[in-house]
Amino acid sequence: MLEQPLLLRDGPTARSRRWPVHVFTVAFLLCMLAAATWLRTGAPSAEALSTVAPPSSNDHGTIVLRIDGVPRAYTIVALQSTSSALVNVSGNTLSLERGPSAAQGTRLWVANDATLASDSYVHFELLGKRLSYTIDLSSVGCSCNAALYWVSMPGYVEGGALAPGTFGNYYCDANKVNGVWCWEHDTIEANMFAMQVAAHSCSELPGRYIAECDRGGAGVNS
């Protein structure tokens, strides 16, 4: 089980003060292998239960996370191009299989509904909190990146309007995937051989137009 502080727990640091709210993202990215590979994530302290009904549209099922000891039900969503065969939510396990890079890999979000509207994504208050989860990387091979991370979506265009981005789902990150910049904190980017944790900073605070971010981030690799 991995247990990580999501941001600095104490101290008046600029970064911990300026970014207390995040959208939770799980992704299987940048996998160059042809063979199918699975990532399984369980959450002992974020107790997960789910529906096994076939997903429709962007909806890949319901998951229950325990937030401050209270169970809450959320919707697992993805782009419509994400096949239901790539995602399985069952019991306390969320499984992802590698998807095509043209569709942002296999990338999932925690939302209140499956509309992919800018206000449909769940924003978590992380300052002073901890996240615990169990992850199985035993089948995630070299050149694959299995990631669990947070971003300050939605992003904004110059002038202050919301930015739906290339895919129209308001996703943004510190590498301008979907054509939009925003803050990103990677709690894990890993495969069976290596793991990295990285915090990315940007040129402006969340909630404003961001011109650039630190693509590489302040990463620690093991």
MARMARTOR-256180 format. One line per field, with one value per residue: residue number from 0; residue in one letter; x, y, z of N, C-alpha, C in turn. Coordinates in nm, 2 decimals. Layout:
N
i	c(NUM;...)
aa	c(A;...)
n.u	c(X;...)
n.v	c(Y;...)
n.w	c(Z;...)
ca.u	c(X;...)
ca.v	c(Y;...)
ca.w	c(Z;...)
c.u	c(X;...)
c.v	c(Y;...)
c.w	c(Z;...)
REM end
This chain:
222
i	c(0;1;2;3;4;5;6;7;8;9;10;11;12;13;14;15;16;17;18;19;20;21;22;23;24;25;26;27;28;29;30;31;32;33;34;35;36;37;38;39;40;41;42;43;44;45;46;47;48;49;50;51;52;53;54;55;56;57;58;59;60;61;62;63;64;65;66;67;68;69;70;71;72;73;74;75;76;77;78;79;80;81;82;83;84;85;86;87;88;89;90;91;92;93;94;95;96;97;98;99;100;101;102;103;104;105;106;107;108;109;110;111;112;113;114;115;116;117;118;119;120;121;122;123;124;125;126;127;128;129;130;131;132;133;134;135;136;137;138;139;140;141;142;143;144;145;146;147;148;149;150;151;152;153;154;155;156;157;158;159;160;161;162;163;164;165;166;167;168;169;170;171;172;173;174;175;176;177;178;179;180;181;182;183;184;185;186;187;188;189;190;191;192;193;194;195;196;197;198;199;200;201;202;203;204;205;206;207;208;209;210;211;212;213;214;215;216;217;218;219;220;221)
aa	c(M;L;E;Q;P;L;L;L;R;D;G;P;T;A;R;S;R;R;W;P;V;H;V;F;T;V;A;F;L;L;C;M;L;A;A;A;T;W;L;R;T;G;A;P;S;A;E;A;L;S;T;V;A;P;P;S;S;N;D;H;G;T;I;V;L;R;I;D;G;V;P;R;A;Y;T;I;V;A;L;Q;S;T;S;S;A;L;V;N;V;S;G;N;T;L;S;L;E;R;G;P;S;A;A;Q;G;T;R;L;W;V;A;N;D;A;T;L;A;S;D;S;Y;V;H;F;E;L;L;G;K;R;L;S;Y;T;I;D;L;S;S;V;G;C;S;C;N;A;A;L;Y;W;V;S;M;P;G;Y;V;E;G;G;A;L;A;P;G;T;F;G;N;Y;Y;C;D;A;N;K;V;N;G;V;W;C;W;E;H;D;T;I;E;A;N;M;F;A;M;Q;V;A;A;H;S;C;S;E;L;P;G;R;Y;I;A;E;C;D;R;G;G;A;G;V;N;S)
n.u	c(0.08;0.06;0.11;0.07;0.15;-0.04;0.00;0.23;0.20;0.22;0.32;0.38;0.41;0.43;0.33;0.17;-0.03;-0.15;-0.28;-0.52;-0.72;-0.82;-0.86;-0.92;-0.73;-0.69;-0.47;-0.34;-0.07;0.13;0.23;0.44;0.44;0.32;0.17;-0.11;-0.16;-0.22;-0.33;-0.40;-0.57;-0.63;-0.80;-0.76;-0.80;-0.96;-1.22;-1.36;-1.64;-1.84;-2.04;-2.11;-2.23;-2.26;-2.08;-2.22;-2.20;-1.99;-1.97;-1.83;-1.90;-1.98;-1.81;-1.73;-1.59;-1.41;-1.42;-1.27;-1.36;-1.62;-1.84;-1.87;-2.04;-1.93;-1.89;-1.71;-1.55;-1.47;-1.33;-1.55;-1.43;-1.29;-1.28;-1.51;-1.40;-1.15;-1.16;-1.24;-1.44;-1.48;-1.60;-1.35;-1.16;-1.01;-0.94;-0.73;-0.66;-0.41;-0.46;-0.51;-0.28;-0.37;-0.62;-0.56;-0.44;-0.54;-0.75;-0.89;-1.15;-1.27;-1.60;-1.91;-2.12;-2.17;-2.14;-1.92;-1.90;-1.77;-1.81;-1.87;-1.68;-1.53;-1.40;-1.14;-1.06;-0.74;-0.54;-0.34;-0.43;-0.42;-0.35;-0.43;-0.35;-0.35;-0.15;-0.11;0.16;0.28;0.24;0.30;0.49;0.82;0.87;0.61;0.37;0.21;-0.02;-0.13;-0.29;-0.33;-0.50;-0.56;-0.80;-1.10;-0.90;-0.81;-0.86;-0.68;-0.79;-0.98;-1.20;-1.35;-1.16;-1.23;-1.06;-0.88;-1.01;-1.26;-1.34;-1.25;-1.01;-0.69;-0.33;0.01;0.16;0.04;-0.14;-0.43;-0.42;-0.43;-0.29;-0.24;-0.21;-0.04;-0.01;0.17;0.10;0.19;0.39;0.46;0.61;0.68;0.94;1.03;0.95;0.80;0.75;0.60;0.58;0.43;0.48;0.33;0.29;0.09;-0.17;-0.41;-0.73;-0.70;-0.58;-0.32;0.01;0.23;0.38;0.59;0.71;0.86;0.86;0.92;1.06;1.09;1.27;1.26)
n.v	c(-0.12;0.22;0.53;0.86;1.21;1.46;1.72;1.97;1.94;2.13;2.47;2.79;2.77;2.88;2.72;2.52;2.68;2.79;2.61;2.43;2.27;1.99;1.79;1.45;1.21;0.91;0.72;0.54;0.57;0.66;0.41;0.20;-0.06;-0.35;-0.55;-0.63;-0.46;-0.44;-0.22;-0.22;-0.07;-0.04;0.08;0.10;0.29;0.46;0.35;0.15;0.07;-0.06;-0.04;-0.30;-0.28;-0.25;0.02;0.33;0.58;0.82;0.71;0.49;0.35;0.34;0.45;0.43;0.64;0.68;0.97;1.16;0.97;0.93;0.76;0.82;0.84;0.84;0.91;0.73;0.85;0.88;0.96;0.93;0.78;0.59;0.26;0.03;-0.20;-0.15;-0.07;-0.16;-0.16;-0.30;-0.43;-0.36;-0.28;-0.11;-0.14;-0.08;-0.09;-0.06;0.21;0.37;0.62;0.84;0.89;1.00;0.80;0.56;0.72;0.83;1.00;1.13;1.20;1.39;1.33;1.20;1.38;1.52;1.79;2.12;2.17;1.93;1.76;1.62;1.81;1.79;1.87;1.89;1.99;1.93;1.67;1.30;1.04;0.71;0.40;0.09;-0.05;-0.25;-0.32;-0.53;-0.62;-0.42;-0.31;-0.22;0.11;0.18;0.40;0.41;0.60;0.80;1.08;1.44;1.73;2.08;2.13;2.29;2.44;2.76;3.00;3.26;3.56;3.47;3.29;2.96;2.67;2.43;2.26;2.04;1.79;1.86;1.81;1.96;1.89;1.94;1.99;1.98;1.94;2.03;1.86;1.79;2.05;2.26;2.43;2.35;2.33;2.04;1.75;1.47;1.18;0.92;0.79;0.52;0.20;-0.16;-0.14;0.11;0.41;0.73;1.04;1.35;1.71;1.97;2.31;2.62;2.92;3.09;3.13;2.87;2.88;3.09;3.22;3.03;3.05;2.88;2.58;2.40;2.14;1.91;1.89;1.88;1.62;1.30;1.01;0.66)
n.w	c(0.00;-0.08;0.07;0.07;0.13;-0.01;-0.06;0.08;0.43;0.63;0.69;0.53;0.24;-0.10;-0.30;-0.18;-0.08;-0.30;-0.45;-0.36;-0.45;-0.65;-0.95;-0.99;-1.16;-1.34;-1.53;-1.82;-1.99;-2.28;-2.36;-2.53;-2.60;-2.78;-2.68;-2.47;-2.17;-1.82;-1.56;-1.22;-0.97;-0.63;-0.34;-0.03;0.18;0.05;0.00;-0.24;-0.43;-0.69;-0.99;-1.23;-1.46;-1.82;-1.97;-2.10;-2.35;-2.21;-1.97;-1.74;-1.51;-1.16;-0.87;-0.53;-0.31;0.00;0.17;0.41;0.59;0.51;0.29;-0.05;-0.36;-0.70;-1.05;-1.29;-1.57;-1.92;-2.24;-2.53;-2.72;-2.58;-2.53;-2.38;-2.32;-2.22;-1.97;-1.64;-1.36;-1.06;-0.76;-0.52;-0.70;-0.97;-1.30;-1.58;-1.93;-2.18;-2.40;-2.73;-2.82;-2.96;-2.85;-2.60;-2.46;-2.21;-2.03;-1.73;-1.54;-1.23;-1.17;-1.13;-1.29;-1.63;-1.83;-1.92;-1.89;-1.81;-1.54;-1.43;-1.32;-1.03;-0.77;-0.54;-0.21;-0.10;0.06;0.34;0.36;0.31;0.08;0.03;-0.13;-0.32;-0.56;-0.85;-1.04;-1.17;-1.43;-1.60;-1.84;-1.96;-2.10;-2.06;-1.90;-1.62;-1.45;-1.17;-1.09;-1.03;-1.15;-1.21;-1.35;-1.49;-1.76;-1.90;-2.17;-2.32;-2.21;-2.05;-2.08;-2.04;-2.14;-2.36;-2.50;-2.73;-2.74;-2.63;-2.37;-2.16;-2.03;-1.90;-1.85;-1.72;-1.95;-2.16;-2.29;-2.48;-2.56;-2.37;-2.09;-1.74;-1.38;-1.23;-1.04;-0.99;-0.84;-0.88;-1.14;-1.33;-1.39;-1.39;-1.34;-1.26;-1.07;-1.04;-0.88;-0.92;-0.90;-1.08;-1.18;-1.28;-1.49;-1.40;-1.14;-1.06;-1.22;-1.39;-1.71;-1.84;-1.95;-1.98;-1.84;-1.62;-1.78;-1.73;-1.45;-1.09;-1.03;-0.85;-0.89;-0.86)
ca.u	c(0.00;0.13;0.05;0.14;0.09;-0.07;0.07;0.29;0.10;0.24;0.41;0.32;0.47;0.34;0.27;0.07;-0.14;-0.21;-0.35;-0.57;-0.83;-0.77;-0.94;-0.85;-0.72;-0.61;-0.43;-0.24;-0.02;0.26;0.28;0.49;0.44;0.20;0.09;-0.21;-0.11;-0.32;-0.30;-0.50;-0.56;-0.73;-0.79;-0.80;-0.85;-1.06;-1.30;-1.42;-1.74;-1.88;-2.14;-2.05;-2.31;-2.18;-2.08;-2.27;-2.14;-1.87;-1.99;-1.77;-1.94;-1.98;-1.72;-1.75;-1.46;-1.43;-1.35;-1.28;-1.44;-1.76;-1.84;-1.94;-2.05;-1.89;-1.89;-1.59;-1.58;-1.36;-1.37;-1.63;-1.34;-1.23;-1.36;-1.54;-1.31;-1.02;-1.18;-1.32;-1.45;-1.55;-1.56;-1.26;-1.06;-1.02;-0.84;-0.72;-0.57;-0.35;-0.54;-0.44;-0.23;-0.45;-0.73;-0.51;-0.42;-0.66;-0.74;-1.02;-1.17;-1.38;-1.70;-2.04;-2.20;-2.10;-2.16;-1.79;-1.91;-1.66;-1.85;-1.91;-1.57;-1.52;-1.28;-1.11;-0.97;-0.63;-0.44;-0.34;-0.49;-0.34;-0.42;-0.37;-0.40;-0.27;-0.14;-0.04;0.24;0.35;0.23;0.32;0.63;0.91;0.82;0.47;0.36;0.08;-0.02;-0.24;-0.24;-0.43;-0.48;-0.64;-0.89;-1.07;-0.81;-0.87;-0.80;-0.64;-0.91;-1.05;-1.30;-1.31;-1.10;-1.27;-0.95;-0.89;-1.11;-1.38;-1.37;-1.20;-0.89;-0.56;-0.22;0.13;0.23;-0.05;-0.22;-0.56;-0.40;-0.45;-0.20;-0.28;-0.12;-0.05;0.07;0.17;0.13;0.27;0.41;0.54;0.59;0.73;1.09;1.06;0.84;0.84;0.65;0.64;0.49;0.46;0.44;0.28;0.32;-0.01;-0.24;-0.52;-0.84;-0.66;-0.51;-0.18;0.08;0.32;0.41;0.71;0.67;0.93;0.82;1.02;1.03;1.18;1.26;1.32)
ca.v	c(0.00;0.35;0.64;0.98;1.34;1.51;1.85;1.99;1.95;2.25;2.57;2.88;2.77;2.94;2.61;2.46;2.78;2.84;2.50;2.34;2.19;1.92;1.69;1.32;1.15;0.79;0.71;0.45;0.66;0.65;0.27;0.17;-0.21;-0.39;-0.64;-0.57;-0.45;-0.39;-0.15;-0.24;0.01;-0.06;0.19;0.05;0.40;0.52;0.23;0.15;-0.02;-0.01;-0.11;-0.37;-0.26;-0.20;0.17;0.39;0.71;0.85;0.65;0.36;0.29;0.42;0.41;0.49;0.67;0.73;1.10;1.19;0.87;0.93;0.71;0.91;0.78;0.92;0.84;0.72;0.89;0.88;1.01;0.83;0.69;0.49;0.14;-0.02;-0.32;-0.11;-0.03;-0.25;-0.12;-0.41;-0.44;-0.25;-0.27;-0.04;-0.19;-0.01;-0.15;0.05;0.26;0.44;0.75;0.95;0.91;1.03;0.67;0.53;0.83;0.83;1.11;1.11;1.31;1.38;1.27;1.16;1.48;1.58;1.94;2.18;2.17;1.79;1.69;1.63;1.88;1.74;1.95;1.80;2.05;1.86;1.53;1.19;0.95;0.57;0.31;-0.02;-0.06;-0.37;-0.29;-0.64;-0.65;-0.29;-0.33;-0.11;0.21;0.22;0.49;0.40;0.72;0.84;1.22;1.55;1.85;2.19;2.15;2.32;2.55;2.89;3.06;3.40;3.64;3.43;3.20;2.82;2.61;2.29;2.19;1.96;1.68;1.91;1.76;2.05;1.84;2.02;1.94;2.06;1.91;2.09;1.76;1.85;2.19;2.35;2.42;2.37;2.27;1.90;1.68;1.32;1.10;0.81;0.76;0.41;0.06;-0.26;-0.12;0.24;0.49;0.87;1.13;1.48;1.82;2.07;2.44;2.69;3.06;3.16;3.05;2.80;2.97;3.19;3.17;2.99;3.05;2.77;2.51;2.32;2.01;1.80;1.89;1.85;1.47;1.21;0.88;0.55)
ca.w	c(0.00;-0.09;0.14;0.03;0.15;-0.14;-0.06;0.21;0.53;0.71;0.63;0.44;0.11;-0.20;-0.38;-0.10;-0.06;-0.42;-0.53;-0.27;-0.51;-0.77;-1.02;-0.98;-1.29;-1.35;-1.67;-1.87;-2.09;-2.34;-2.36;-2.66;-2.62;-2.86;-2.60;-2.38;-2.03;-1.72;-1.43;-1.13;-0.85;-0.53;-0.25;0.11;0.26;-0.03;-0.02;-0.37;-0.47;-0.82;-1.07;-1.33;-1.58;-1.94;-1.98;-2.21;-2.37;-2.14;-1.84;-1.72;-1.39;-1.03;-0.77;-0.40;-0.24;0.14;0.19;0.55;0.65;0.46;0.16;-0.15;-0.49;-0.81;-1.18;-1.36;-1.70;-2.02;-2.37;-2.59;-2.80;-2.49;-2.54;-2.25;-2.29;-2.16;-1.83;-1.56;-1.22;-0.99;-0.62;-0.48;-0.80;-1.10;-1.40;-1.71;-2.03;-2.27;-2.52;-2.83;-2.78;-3.02;-2.76;-2.47;-2.39;-2.14;-1.92;-1.67;-1.45;-1.13;-1.20;-1.07;-1.40;-1.74;-1.94;-1.95;-1.89;-1.73;-1.39;-1.39;-1.26;-0.89;-0.72;-0.41;-0.12;-0.07;0.15;0.47;0.35;0.26;-0.01;0.04;-0.24;-0.35;-0.71;-0.91;-1.16;-1.21;-1.57;-1.67;-1.89;-2.00;-2.19;-2.03;-1.79;-1.54;-1.37;-1.09;-1.07;-1.01;-1.23;-1.17;-1.46;-1.63;-1.79;-1.95;-2.28;-2.30;-2.21;-1.93;-2.10;-2.02;-2.26;-2.38;-2.56;-2.86;-2.73;-2.59;-2.24;-2.06;-1.97;-1.91;-1.76;-1.73;-2.07;-2.26;-2.36;-2.51;-2.60;-2.26;-1.97;-1.60;-1.28;-1.23;-0.94;-1.02;-0.72;-0.93;-1.28;-1.30;-1.44;-1.30;-1.32;-1.20;-1.02;-1.03;-0.82;-0.97;-0.89;-1.19;-1.15;-1.40;-1.49;-1.33;-1.05;-1.12;-1.24;-1.48;-1.83;-1.81;-2.08;-1.98;-1.72;-1.61;-1.84;-1.66;-1.31;-0.99;-1.01;-0.78;-0.95;-0.79)
c.u	c(0.09;0.05;0.13;0.07;0.07;-0.01;0.14;0.18;0.11;0.33;0.35;0.38;0.38;0.27;0.15;-0.05;-0.22;-0.29;-0.41;-0.68;-0.78;-0.88;-0.86;-0.85;-0.64;-0.59;-0.33;-0.19;0.11;0.32;0.32;0.49;0.31;0.11;0.00;-0.15;-0.21;-0.26;-0.42;-0.48;-0.67;-0.71;-0.84;-0.86;-0.95;-1.15;-1.38;-1.52;-1.79;-1.98;-2.06;-2.13;-2.23;-2.19;-2.15;-2.22;-2.01;-1.86;-1.92;-1.80;-1.93;-1.88;-1.75;-1.62;-1.49;-1.35;-1.38;-1.37;-1.58;-1.76;-1.93;-1.93;-2.01;-1.89;-1.75;-1.61;-1.45;-1.42;-1.45;-1.55;-1.27;-1.32;-1.39;-1.46;-1.18;-1.03;-1.27;-1.32;-1.54;-1.50;-1.47;-1.14;-1.09;-0.91;-0.85;-0.62;-0.53;-0.44;-0.46;-0.40;-0.31;-0.58;-0.68;-0.48;-0.55;-0.66;-0.88;-1.03;-1.28;-1.47;-1.83;-2.14;-2.11;-2.11;-2.02;-1.80;-1.80;-1.69;-1.89;-1.80;-1.56;-1.39;-1.26;-1.02;-0.86;-0.53;-0.45;-0.40;-0.38;-0.42;-0.35;-0.43;-0.30;-0.27;-0.06;0.03;0.31;0.34;0.25;0.47;0.70;0.85;0.67;0.47;0.22;0.08;-0.15;-0.21;-0.36;-0.40;-0.59;-0.74;-1.02;-0.96;-0.89;-0.79;-0.76;-0.76;-1.00;-1.16;-1.25;-1.26;-1.14;-1.16;-0.98;-1.00;-1.25;-1.43;-1.31;-1.07;-0.78;-0.46;-0.10;0.22;0.14;-0.12;-0.36;-0.55;-0.42;-0.35;-0.28;-0.19;-0.14;0.04;0.06;0.20;0.21;0.27;0.50;0.51;0.66;0.88;1.12;0.94;0.89;0.72;0.69;0.54;0.53;0.40;0.41;0.30;0.21;-0.09;-0.36;-0.64;-0.82;-0.60;-0.37;-0.11;0.18;0.33;0.54;0.68;0.73;0.89;0.94;1.00;1.14;1.16;1.32;1.32)
c.v	c(0.12;0.45;0.76;1.11;1.40;1.65;1.87;2.01;2.07;2.35;2.66;2.89;2.82;2.83;2.55;2.55;2.80;2.73;2.39;2.24;2.12;1.83;1.56;1.26;1.02;0.76;0.60;0.51;0.61;0.51;0.23;0.02;-0.25;-0.48;-0.57;-0.57;-0.39;-0.32;-0.18;-0.16;-0.01;0.05;0.15;0.17;0.49;0.41;0.24;0.04;0.03;-0.09;-0.19;-0.37;-0.21;-0.05;0.22;0.53;0.72;0.77;0.51;0.30;0.39;0.36;0.49;0.51;0.72;0.85;1.14;1.10;0.85;0.87;0.80;0.84;0.88;0.84;0.84;0.75;0.89;0.94;0.90;0.74;0.58;0.37;0.09;-0.14;-0.28;-0.08;-0.12;-0.20;-0.23;-0.43;-0.33;-0.24;-0.20;-0.08;-0.11;-0.09;-0.04;0.08;0.33;0.58;0.86;0.98;0.94;0.90;0.62;0.62;0.84;0.95;1.07;1.23;1.29;1.32;1.25;1.26;1.53;1.74;2.00;2.17;2.03;1.72;1.72;1.70;1.84;1.84;1.86;1.86;1.98;1.72;1.43;1.10;0.81;0.48;0.20;-0.03;-0.18;-0.33;-0.40;-0.68;-0.53;-0.29;-0.20;-0.02;0.24;0.31;0.47;0.51;0.74;0.98;1.32;1.66;1.95;2.23;2.21;2.43;2.66;2.93;3.20;3.49;3.59;3.33;3.05;2.76;2.47;2.20;2.11;1.86;1.73;1.87;1.85;2.00;1.93;1.96;2.02;2.03;1.96;1.98;1.82;2.00;2.30;2.32;2.43;2.30;2.12;1.85;1.53;1.25;0.97;0.81;0.64;0.29;-0.03;-0.23;0.01;0.31;0.64;0.94;1.27;1.59;1.92;2.20;2.51;2.84;3.14;3.07;2.98;2.90;3.09;3.13;3.14;2.98;2.94;2.71;2.44;2.18;1.90;1.78;1.86;1.71;1.40;1.07;0.77;0.42)
c.w	c(0.00;-0.01;0.12;0.08;0.02;-0.17;0.07;0.32;0.61;0.64;0.53;0.30;0.00;-0.27;-0.30;-0.08;-0.18;-0.49;-0.44;-0.33;-0.64;-0.83;-1.03;-1.12;-1.28;-1.50;-1.70;-2.00;-2.16;-2.35;-2.51;-2.69;-2.70;-2.78;-2.50;-2.24;-1.94;-1.61;-1.34;-1.01;-0.76;-0.43;-0.11;0.19;0.18;-0.08;-0.14;-0.39;-0.61;-0.89;-1.18;-1.46;-1.70;-1.94;-2.10;-2.23;-2.30;-2.01;-1.83;-1.58;-1.27;-0.93;-0.64;-0.33;-0.10;0.16;0.33;0.62;0.61;0.32;0.06;-0.29;-0.60;-0.94;-1.24;-1.51;-1.79;-2.15;-2.44;-2.68;-2.71;-2.48;-2.40;-2.21;-2.23;-2.02;-1.76;-1.41;-1.15;-0.85;-0.58;-0.58;-0.93;-1.19;-1.53;-1.80;-2.12;-2.38;-2.62;-2.79;-2.84;-2.94;-2.62;-2.39;-2.33;-2.02;-1.87;-1.57;-1.35;-1.14;-1.12;-1.16;-1.52;-1.86;-1.99;-1.96;-1.79;-1.58;-1.35;-1.31;-1.11;-0.85;-0.57;-0.33;-0.06;0.04;0.29;0.47;0.30;0.17;0.00;-0.07;-0.26;-0.51;-0.75;-1.04;-1.22;-1.36;-1.66;-1.71;-1.91;-2.11;-2.17;-1.91;-1.73;-1.44;-1.29;-1.05;-1.06;-1.09;-1.19;-1.29;-1.41;-1.64;-1.86;-2.08;-2.24;-2.31;-2.10;-1.95;-2.07;-2.15;-2.27;-2.43;-2.68;-2.85;-2.67;-2.45;-2.12;-1.98;-2.00;-1.82;-1.79;-1.86;-2.19;-2.35;-2.37;-2.54;-2.49;-2.14;-1.84;-1.51;-1.27;-1.11;-0.96;-0.90;-0.76;-1.08;-1.28;-1.39;-1.35;-1.26;-1.25;-1.16;-1.00;-0.96;-0.87;-0.95;-1.00;-1.15;-1.28;-1.38;-1.42;-1.23;-1.12;-1.13;-1.33;-1.61;-1.80;-1.94;-2.09;-1.85;-1.73;-1.65;-1.76;-1.52;-1.22;-0.95;-0.92;-0.83;-0.87;-0.87)
REM end
